[in-house]
């Protein structure tokens, strides 16, 4: 049987047509401008000439015959770019333009086909092309200029091209997403990249954060306070390597050598400590971090801020006036953004005023020689110096029974009573005889005839017993003074720790929590308490004897605020296995109800570190069920403990869920806030939410 003859096709003719004989067709299907601008395309044509011909058709005249003019049916942006070059006199008006001349068919169909049949360059091909250009000697800035992109984009593309060739092939075959490939760029170790990809493939969790976590599990985040304290420049100068995520909006990074970082932190802290010790302090304790309550039991020495000179005082007042002027002019008259120069000036004024507020503190030289300082790093990665803490063993010796000595210690030390006569001679007296009143009689012969005999200890005790009862009765009739006296006693013990300087037998202890949970010292509550305590320390008088007068002069609101602060520091609601006092726990619940305590508002969140990794899987599932519904809990039920905790942290974020010990009685636990379509807590596990409505990292498990 004879084969059918295959008809040969004839391609459209290619011709060079003078630009001034071309016109833009009004029937081109592309109407919306997108992509590279006309100006950028013109610059590209000027550099490389025209890389793609225009598709044209002859313009039909009124007589129905083709004319010598042609309309551009495909390539309108190229035509406009050429037109711009002509206007700029960089291209001759009659310059020959490569064109494909179409005959027959429909113009709109040709225009549509050219755009629809076009296949964009695969992202991987672009990455490799940029890499090839760099290997040929072009710098990142030059590549960016030639392709009208930012240098950052070029760096990102080059970084993607540097991922393990094996993973690039997986990406080319659509085995992973572009976002997943981007996550692998934070490590330059190809073997480790491939190892992590194998782990991810076997896991339900294919989220980007999980890939980054596996790649950086033995590293330290650049946002860690230790890294910020040392500085990335110093770390890299010492030979450390920083893994950077070029695709992160937050400029994330990870320090690869944790041991090197620790050494640099120690060296810098030690150097800072030597400078501080030169101020004359008796001791310096150095650590990257100290536990919450590390100053408990130590007396704080309060220094005086270096006073301002007349010139500095005038300067500060002038700055305040200028600041108020700017506020009145710009913040009240308009809601628009401040002019750049005004905004800059405000920042300068604020910095200058802060410098006036944070002036050096001058301490008593006699206190400095017995006090010390703690040197550490604060939450923002800055040096933190806590000066002026005196240990009990370094306190100056005091006279027995004086205000500076504890009553119990005084009683233990009183093995015998010493009576001193008016002539200054001391004589040991039998304690029992002294307390019975006989000791005074034994001294009668030694008293001068024209002087008064001292009262017996017994008589003094009897008289002051009467006075004590009278004071109690009188104080009960004056609540305001009673409150003031109680406040005085509390402040003495909170800030001076001298309980015997008050005649009230009130004990106020501020116990340090027996456990130091993750983030306790940096918690929102701990910071607020510390700032409030430091603020009161600045306001209270330096001399203990002036405290009563200070409290008398305070207004009512200040007294109440100080009283509340002192009382608050005595709260101990820690549930200790060796101290199962039900009354204390019940009272803690009552207090929480009275102040409407909300631990979510206080900053606590159920994270892997704070809760989820420290409870069994059943507790994790219980939490997710309460917060997001049984359907969500079922989705993570088959995961390993560590993966389940990671996923639970994401699910519980911003739900307000709290474990039982943190809930306030009378306040309902968090309601289910699952994803749209998730079942209610009592929904059947056989009715999970629709896959399309679930997060990607959960649907991947199906």
Secondary structure, 3 states (H helix, E strand, C coil): CCCCCCCCCCCCEEEEEEHHHEEECCCCCCCCCCCCCHHHHHHHHHHHCCCCCEEEEEEECCCCCEEEEEEEEECHHHHHHHHHHHHCCCCCCCCEEEEEECCCCCHHHHHHHHHHCCCCCCHHHHHHHHHHHHHCCCCHHHHHHHCCCCHHHHHHHHHHHCCCHHHHHHHHCCCCCHHHHHHHHHCCCHHHHHHHHHHHHHCCCCCHHHHHHHHCCCCEECCCHHHHHHCHHHHHHCCCCEEECCCCCCCCEEECCHHHHHHHHHHHHHHHHHHHHCCCCCEEEECCCCCCCCCCCCEECCCEECCCCHHHHHHHHHHHHHHHHHHHHHHCCCCCCCCHHHHHHHHHHHHHHHHHHCCCEECCHHHHCCEEEEEEECCCCCEEEEEEEECHHHCCCCCCCCCCCCHHHHHHHCCCEEEECCCCCEEEECHHHHHHCHHHHHCHHHCCCCCCCCCCHHHHHHHHHHHHHHHHHHHHCCHHHHHHHHHHHHHHHHHHCCHHHCCCCCCCCCCCCCCCCCCCCCCHHHHHHHHHHHHHHHHCCCCHHHHHHHHHHCCHHHHHHHHHHHHHCCCCCCCECCECCHHHHHHHHHHHHHCCCCCCCCCCCCCCCCCHHHCCHHHHHHHHHHHHCHHHHHHHCCCCHHHHHHHHHHHHCCCCCCCHHHCCCCCCCCCCCCCCCCCCCCCCCCCCCCHHHCCHHHHCCC
